[in-house]
Amino acid sequence: MLTGDAALAVELGAVVRARLAGFSGFLRANGFGVGGADAVSVLDTGAKMGILDPQVLRWSLKALLCGRGDEWRRFDKLFDAYFLPPNKSLIVQSSGGAAGGARDAADAGRAGAEFDSSPGTGQPVAGDGDEGSARHGASREESLASTDFRALNNSQQAYDIEALMRRFAKRLRPLRLRREATHHHGRRLDLQATIRQSVASGGTPIRLAWKERRRVRPRLVLLVDVSRSMSLYSFFYMRLARALCGELADVYCFIFHTRITDVGAALSDPDPWRSQARLHLLAIGWAGGTRIGECLRDFNRDQGARLVHSRTGVIVVSDGYDTGEPALLAESLATLRSRSRCLVWLNPLLNQAGYTPESRGMRAAMPHIDLLAAGADLASVERVLPQVLQTLR
Amino acid sequence: MPEIIDLQRRLEDVGYVAEAPLAAALLLMLELGRPLLLEGDAGVGKTEIAKALALTQDARLIRLQCYEGLDVHTAMYEWNYQRQLLAIKLLEHDERPTSVKEKDIFSERYLLKRPLLEAISCAVPPVLLIDEVDRADEAFEAYLLELLSDFQMSIPELGTMRAVTKPLVIITSNGTRELSDALRRRCLYQYIDYPAFEKELAIVEIRAPEAGGQLARQVVDFVQSVRRMDLQKKPGIAETLDWTAALLRMGISVIDDDGAERILETLSALIKTRDDRAGFTREVVARIAASC
């Protein structure tokens, strides 16, 4: 088949090639992580697998251009939108001359633009997001006004505290593991490397090699409550999370109120203004009610297996004022606890004199958390985090 | 299309039921010489693909199981230090010049080939299975990238080892860690989902022919309903086959709500966590069994 179809692809020439090459650009416009070199691979694939059978072309390009699960699920729709009629008829009509190539490419571009702008199917990611908020956001407690994050970057003060947090994050040293690796002045002799080095000196071990425990960074998962009762602290924690995400490799951050949202990508955006804008978009429902139990259950179900492992520290930041079912909260926390190394609950109210964790949510949570600590200012967080990291080794 | 059907048939001959898209991806991988990255839940048959592919190609299967802390020495190559040391002692009274002796000591005779070096030095292209790459760390992933783009490896004492033939590389990942975009871009991608009813039935019929038509159908129906439940660990295909074997061993030839007690005894082959097991009371099993 290969030689036959290869010849065919060359014969069909410019029109088909422009059309095929445009597909990777179309996918890129729809948020796929494809690069310029992929356009060449697409042509290569088309030539090798044949382009006349739509199914074969679909399967081949799917294997070639997808890189992760969500792309895999969205691919078919995008493929249909790009290649199926009325677009398909264009190929047939203009297959005569080479001049059709440019026009066809322009058409492809226009089709792509149309697809982008159509609200329903155009941007599957955004569409899903909207749907999601409609589905989860049925609660009356949610405040639908998007909350102002401008305080995050506007004033000099905000910069100062962020710098302070970054310095703090830098102090969180990488962990040492039980596994060992060669090190220039370690604590144990690396026999294998010593013998290897001794070969150079005729079998006499003159230079010794040492082993030291390997260092890795621990994984931290931050679950920050941004309900109304926490609104005084949530900005503070978002800044801290942004500092941690910037300085440490393995930090994941989620915000929750009546549903739970991943804000890791938004926080680690290098451009602070864009980061702020993205948080704006995620902020629907910010400062509303709280359903901690349900949020944690959703987290366990959707992210738990992927993110939480035996060297993960989970930090829940919440005041424990929960409108959900306490039993569900206890159960979700127990599951989370069994997956992770340690589960820490930071409660800003603990800084106030005379506060005791007597709310329903806190009472349900207490048996399942390793450490309940105050968390209203950087100093108290600074006291807790190094200890958390200690337990992760 | 005929090539795809042909490949599907050859895979089926060695006991692997592949859907057309997967067969197309395998074919494309053979054509383009690119690695194939397989993702999906545990137990959907990712590793089996490599084994089946090796059988259809009459190629050796070289397997590299990744784990946390996997380093270059265990994955690529290592010098046989003990033998080298011995050789140095033996050569002490040898009259040959030092440079010749040194060349002798650092020759391929003293090189221990680990899977990756092995894979690029085979005369016949082997199938290289890099299993659960997400368990290895980022540093190893970077090494792997270098190998996968050029198919060559540099050993300081010996020089660069170029691939004699390009191995067919299959990489599997369970998604415990995000893989780098660079690795994803180098690979073809295939997401393997839990099989649909027909596919799983075909697998059970091929792998456990003694189950017979009706039991196989019921087993698959049962497992499919179990997967729809809210479980921590959903049963994979391996579990289905184990469970079929367990049922046959217990002499159960039909699944119905009367035999729920006995089915309950065999469920340990299907349900692997305590919390999930607690959800399977006699009533639940009887209800599922009755609907099969």
Interface residues (C-beta under 8 A of the other chain):
Chain A: M1 L2 G33 V34 G35 D38 S41 D44 T45 K48 M49 D53 Q55 V56 R58 W59 S60 K62 A63 L64 C66 G67 R68 G69 E71 W72 R73 L177 R179 A181 Q192 I195 R196 S198 V199 G202 G203 R214 V216 A305 R306 H309
Chain B: M1 P2 E3 I4 A20 P21 A24 A25 L27 L28 M29 E31 L32 L36 E39 E68 G69 D71 W79 Y81 Q82 Q84 L85 I88 K89 E92 I105 D137 G175 T176 D181 R184 R185 L188 Y189 Q190 Y191
